[in-house]
């Protein structure tokens, strides 16, 4: 899945969405994850979280897989900083605020 992550998300998204927390977190945290951009990681984490309501408890850990510094400023400002779930996540919100400085 790591090598073909972009294809998995495009053609077999349900496979990723059905992963257990530890597995999804492991994939997104992996240095070997092959994605086109960090925006892909952001979107995958958000889709995984939003797939089941009980996953909202894992938002800080999942958002922690996103390397904020690698996001384009447009994505950061329009998708991350203004996201309601990010605002609810104290730990990740701290990382967002640090990135702004």
N, C-alpha and C positions, 0 to 999 in steps of 0.2 A: 504494500500500500504506500510506503514511503516514496518509492521510486516513481510511482505512477499516480501520485496524489491528485494532480490536476485532472487526470482522466477519471479517477474515482469520483471526484466532486462533480464532474460534468456528466458522466455517463452512468455512474452507479452511486449517486448521492445517498440513497437509502442505506447502503452498506455503512457509510460513515455515520449517518444519523442514528443508526441502531447500535453503535458501539457503546459499551459500558464506559463510565467516567474515566477509569484508570487507563483504558486503552486509547480513548480519544485524546486524553491529556498527554499520554506518552507519544502518540503520533505527532501532535502539534508541537511538542517540546523537542522533538528529535532534531539534531543537527543535520540529519540525513534526509529531512523532508524536502521533497522536490516540488516547489511551487513557483509560479511565475513571479509572484510578488508577495510582500508581506500583507497586502490587502486580501489576498486569497486566504491567508491564515486567519485574519480578522473575520472575514465573512464565514469561513468554516466554523470557527468558534461560536459565532453568533447563531448560525443555523443550528448547530448542535444544541446550544442552550435553549433556543426557542422551540425546539422540536417537542419537548416534554416539559410541562410546568415545573415538576420537581427538580429539574436541572438548574433552575435559577439559584439554588443553593450553592452551585459550583461556579458562579460567574467570576469570582475573583481569581480562582485557580486557572480557569480557561482563558480569561483575558490576560493573565500573566504569561501566556505562551506567545503573545503578540509582541514583537520587538518594535516598540513605538517609534524608535529612531529611524527605522527603515520604511515607515509609511510616508507617502508623499504628503506634503502640507495640505493639499486639497482633501485627501482622504481623512487625514487627521482632524481637520477642522470640520468637515461636513458629515463625517460618519462616526468618528470616535468621540471627540470632545462633546458633541451635542447629543450623544446617545443617552436615552433615559436609563437604560440598564447600567451604563457606565457611571452615571450620576448616583445610582443606588449602591454601587460597589465602592465602599470606602477605600479598600486597599488599592484597587486599580485606579480609582479617582486620584489617589496620591501620586501614582506613576504618571498619570496624564498631566496633572499640575506640575510635576517636576519637568516633564518634557516641554512645557510651555516656557519655563524659565530659561 
